[in-house]
Amino acid sequence: MSMKVITGATVVTMDAERRVLAGEVAIEGNRIVAVGDRLDLPGERIDAGGKLLLPGFVNLHVHAALAVTRGLGDDLGGAPVYRRDIPQGVLLSPSDTEVMSRLGGLQALRFGSTTVVENYIHAGTNVRALAELGLRAVVSERVHDADLFSVRDGEYSFDAGLGKRLLEANAELIEEWHGHDGGRITCQVGPHGPDTASAGLLEQAAELADSYGVGMFIHLAQTRGEVAEVRRRTGKGSVRHLADLGLLRPGLIAGHCAFLDEGEAELLAASGAGICQLPTVNAKSGWIAPAQRLRGLGATVGLGTDHMVHDMIEAVRMALVVNRVADGGPGGIKAMDALAMATIEGARALGRADELGSIEAGKLADLVFVDLSGAHLAPVLDPVANLVYAGQSADISDVMVGGGFVVRDRQVLTADEREIVAQAQERAEHLWHVVAGWSCAAQG
């Protein structure tokens, strides 16, 4: 295997000391083999002068196909999953979700998310789009036995047959895709939430995950309505209900965690579950998860984008801002802390900090190059602070996954970006017309 040596970059290692080096990084195969000030090693030299070199972002909560709701859906507020009047979920065919997942995956990759945790309907089709783009993805089927559309009206009706079919689809996904391409694609089990999955289905999801030795993905304490419904059925908050069923444990990625009962923050932190703050989508809906409190209790908290544009630089900045608002001041979280949530803390939440999330020898060479030459970033005195406070996704010039470039000079190498955008535009216009009666003329 030939060696590559990245030279001239400012290297943000995200190691235990949070070192920032004017150094070099050597890659052999798909792994980093050395990091240092000056490496006297043979191999192809990659000039990264004037650039910041980061570990690839670990995006813990993605629904790539929900790019279809962008703009029109965002202005409606709340989670799109419960709405029958917009194109999403069972209103989409496998072909629809594949087309839109390709767009969402393209955006994630172009904006530096080298690892995404993806959960949605028709996962067995969507995963193909993510794999072809070159992403490192952890994929699960959206598993529930409640009629999601009735939830919007505060009604919960359950269908055991639906839950069985979705669990079987998740099992088929694992059988076909877990470990694909040397482990670049892996799978989880994806129970949607403690209100939309009955207690029996949640236990079956955990049993399925255990039988395959994989983790789980869930929306937890996402809305006040969810927590109220779980309390009505069980007399407990969502977090405690999940703990009592045995699901709150290492290997679980819990998204949102915004509405916690007394004692549940401590329960979450002690459980070893990975927590995903979704600062942009939650702020859009008008709330802030208590991420700083959870971090202070020792919980591992990463970041995700949910159904928003998959811009992790925006997510990092929003996490810093909303957590300061929640804390009532700037003392609790700094730029480096927020960046850690998008990198090493995300890897730790996923249980993969031994191979992802930092630039260290032995880890996978998933790397993001940020061009620091833009006027909006000048003067560059603290490059990490400049990135977090003033950086843009457009500043990302190159992206590597497993030691190979998937984005070079701001061009995605693994797909035709124009074709993907055009196909998604055509499909979205058709779907919005069929489902919601939308037309271009109506916008005039």
N, C-alpha and C positions, 0 to 999 in steps of 0.2 A: 504494500500500500504506500502510495506516495504521500509525503508530508506537505502540509501547507503551513506557512508562518505569516500571521497577520502582524503587520508592522505599522508604527506611527500613530496608533490609536490611543486615546485616553480610555483605559480599561476599568470599567466599574465592575469589580469582581463579585460583589454581593456575598463574599465569604464571611466567616465569623467576625473578622476584624473590619468588615466593610471597606476594604482597601480600594483606593482609586490610584491606578498606576499609569505612568507614561511608559508603557511597556509593550510586550509582544506576547502573542498567543500561538502555540503550535498545535496543529490538528493532524491526527493520523487516522484514516478511515473515518468513522463517525464520532470519534472521541477527542477531547482535549487531552494532550499529553504533557504540556508544559505551559506555565505562565510565569513571566518574569520581566525584569527591566530590559534585558538584552539577551536573546537566546542564540547561542552559537550552534545552530542546527541547520542541516541541509533541507532543501525543499523549495517549492514554489513560494515566492514572496507576494503577498497581497497587501498593497499599499492602502492604508486606512488613515492617512494623514488628515488632520482636521476633523476627525470623526470620533464620536463616543461609541464605545463597544460595550453592549449590555448583554446579559443573559436573555434569551427569548422570554417573552411574557407568557405566564401560565394563566390562562383565562378559564376560571373555574365554573362558569355558568353561561352557556350559550344555547340559544335556539336559532340556529342559522336560517332556517326556512322562514322564520318570522320577519325576515327582511321585507316580506310582502306587506306587512302592516305599516311600514315606515311612512311617517308624515301624517297621513289621514288617520291611521290608528293611534298614533302618539297623542294627537290632540283630543282624543276621547277620554283619556285617563284610565287608570286601573290596568289590571292584567288583561291582555287580549284573549287569553285562553277561555274565558267565560262568556265571550260574546258570539252570538249567532249572526250578527249583522255586519261582520267583517270577514274577509276570507282567511280562515285559519283552521287548523285541526282537521276534523273529519270532513270539513267542507273542501279540503284539498285532496287531490289524487296523489299517488306515489310519484307520478311524473311531475306534478306541481311542486311538491316538496323537494324533489331532487334539483329542479331548476333553481328554486329560491335558496336552497342550501348551498348550491355552488356559488351564488352571489354572496351570501353571508360568509362562507368560508374564504372566498377571495378577499373580502374586506378584512377579515381577521388576519390572514396571512400578510397582506400588504401593509397592515398596521402593526406588525410585529408580534402577534400571538402565534408562537410556534407550537404551543400545546393548547388545545381547547377541550373542555369537558362539555360534550354535546348531548342534549336530550330532546327528543321530539317524536311525534308520530311518524310512521313509515321509516324508522331508523335503519332498517335493512337496505333501503334504497338510498337514503341520505348519506350513509357512511361511504358509499362509493364516490360521491362527489368530493367529500373531504379527503379521501385517500388519494384520489387522482391529482388534487391540488398540491399534495406533498406535506400537508399538515400532520403533526402528531396529535392524534385525537383519542379521546376516551368517550365512548358512545354508549347510549342506552335508549331503550324504547320508553315512551311515556306510558306508564302503567297505572291504571285506575279502574275502579268499578262503579264510580258515580257518574251520572249524566252531568258532564261539566257545564252544559248550557243552563241547566236548572239552578246551578249554584248562584248565578247572578241575581236570581230572584229569592235567594235564601232558602231554596228547597234542595234536598239531597235524596235522590232515588238511586238505588244500587242494583247492579245487574252482575251476578256472579259469573255468568257466561262471558260477559265483556272482560272482566278481570282475568279469567282463564285464558282467553284468546290473546290478550296483550302480554301476559306472562310467557305464553308459548312463543310469541313473536320475539320477546327479549331473549329467550333461550336459544332460538334459532339464530339470532344476531350473534350471540356469544359463540355458538358452534361454528359459524362461518367466518367470523371476523376477528375474534380475540387472538392476538399475536400476529396479525397480518403484517407482512413486510418487516420481519425481524423485530416485531413488537412496536412498530410505529403506530399501529392501530390496536387499541385494546378496548375492552367492553366492561360495562357495569350493569347493574339492575337499577331501573329508574322509577320507583313508586312516586307518583306525582306529589302527593301531600298527605298529611295525617287526617285531613277532612275528606278528601276525594278518593282515598283508598281506605276501605274498611279495615278494621283490626285484623281480620282473618287474612285479607290480601297482603297487608303489611308483613305479617308473619310468613306468608308464603314467599314474598319477595326476598326476605332475609334468608329463608331456607334455600332459595334458588341461588342467591349470591354465595352462600356458604358451599353449596354443592359444586360450584365452579371455581371457588377461590377468588372471587372478584369483589369489588366494592359496590357501593350504592350511591345514588344521587336522589335528593329529595328537596322540595320546597318546604320550608319549615318556618312557622310563625310569620308567614308572608303578609297576611292581612288580619285586620281585626275580626272580619267575618269568619275566617278560618278558625281562629282561636276560640271564638264564641261557639262555633258549631262543635268543635272537639270538646269543649267544656260541657256543652249541653248533653253530648252523648256519653261522656266518660266521667264528668266531674273534675277533670284535670285540664291544665294547659297543654298546648301542643307538644312542648319539649318533654314534659314529664310523661305524657302518654307514650311518646316514642321510646323514652327510656324504659318504661315499664314493659314494653313489648320486646325489648332487647335490641332495638335498632340503633340506639344512640351509642356509637362505638367507633373506634378507629376503622378507617375504610369507608366511612360515610362522609359525603360532601353535602352539607346542609346549606341551602341558599336562602338568603334574606335574613332570617332570625331577627326580625324587627320588633315583634310584639311579644315580650317575654313576661311571664308571671314572676312573682316574687320567688327567689331561689333558683330560677331556671338559668340565669346567666352562670351561676356557680356550677350547676349541673352540666351545662354545655361544656364549660371549660374543663371540668374534671373528666369528661367522657372520652376525650381523645378524638372526637369527631372533628373533621375539617369544616371550618365555617367560611362561607363566601359572602362578603359584603357586596352589595350591588348599588353603589352610591348614586349613579346617574339615573337609573330607572326608578329607584325609590324616591329620590328627590323630585322627579317628575310627578310622582303620585302624591308628594307632600309629606313624606316621612323620612326619618333617619334611623337606621339600626344602631343599637348601642355597641358599636364595634370597639371603641376605645375602652369601654368598661370590660368587654370580653377579653381584649388584649391584655389589659391590666391584671386580669384573673389568670392569665397564662394560656388562654386559648390561642390556637393557631388560626389566624384570620387572613384569607386571601381575597382576591378581587375577581369580579366577573362583569360582563356587559349585558347579559340577559338577551332581550330582543332589540336593544339599541344598536346603532352602528358600533362595530366591534373595535372601538378606538380605546386601547388601554392607556395611552397617555392621558386622554381625557378622564378615564376612570381613576387613574392615580391622582390627578389634580382634584377631581371631585371628592375622592376619599379624604384627601387632606382638608379640603374646605369644609365639607359637611361634618367631619369629625371634630374640627375646631369649633364649628357652630354648636354642636352638641355639648362640647366641653366648656363652652363659654370663654374660649381664649386659645392662644397659640402654643401654650406650654406643653401639651401632651403629645403632639405628633409633628414630626419634621419631614422635610422632603425625602430624606433617605429612608425613613420609616415607611412612608407611603409607597416608595419604589420597591421596597422589600416585600410589601404585600402583593405586588404584581409579579414578583419573581420567586425568591427563595421561600417566602411564606406560602405562596400558592403551591409550590412544589412540596413543601412540608405537609400542607393540608391534604394533598393528593397522596401522601405516603411515598413520594418519589424524590425526596431531597438528596438521596444518594446519587442521583443521575441528572437532575434538572435544577434550574433556578439560580445557579451561580456559575462563574467562570473559574473552574478549578480543574486540575489534572484528574483525569479519570471520568469526568462527566461528559455527557453527550454534548456535541458541538452544535447546540441550538443558540444562535447568536443574532443580535440586532445591531445594525450600524446606523448611527444617527449623525446626520450632517449638521455641524455646529456653525456653519458659515452664514446662516441667515441673519439679516439685520435685526429681526425680532428677538434673537438670542444674545445679541451683543450688549454689553461687553461680557465675555465669558470668564468669570472669576471662580465660580463654583459650578462646574458643569452639571452636576446632579440637580442642584437647586434651579439652575437655568432651565433644564429639561422639564422639571416638574411644574414650575410656575409659568413658563413661557413656551414650552415646546409644543409642536404640532405633529400630528401623524404624518403630515407631508414631509417632515424632516427625516423620516426613515428612508434611507437610500438603498439598503441591502438587508436581506434576511437569509440566514442559513438554518437548515434543519438537518441534523445528522451530518454536519460537515460539508454539505453541498448547498450551493446557492439556489434558492427558490425565488428570490427577488434580487435583481441586480440593476443598479442604476435606476431604481424606482419602477422597473418593469417586472411583472410577474412572469417567470420563465416556464411555469408548468401548465399554463392555460392561456387562451386567447381572451384577454380581459374585455375587449370590445364586444366580442360575441356573447360572453356571459352576461354583460350588462344589457345588451340588446334583447336577448332571450328573456331575461327577467322582466324587463320593461314591458314587453309584449304580453307575457304571461300574467303579470300583475294587473295590467289594464283590463285584460279579459276577465280575471277573477273578481276584481272590484265591480265590474259591470254586472256580472252574473249574480254575485252575492248581494251587492249593496246598491245596484242601479247607478253606479258612478259612470260618468262619461267626461271626456275632455271638454266637450261643449258646455257641460254644466259648470265647469270651472271658469269659463269666460266671463 
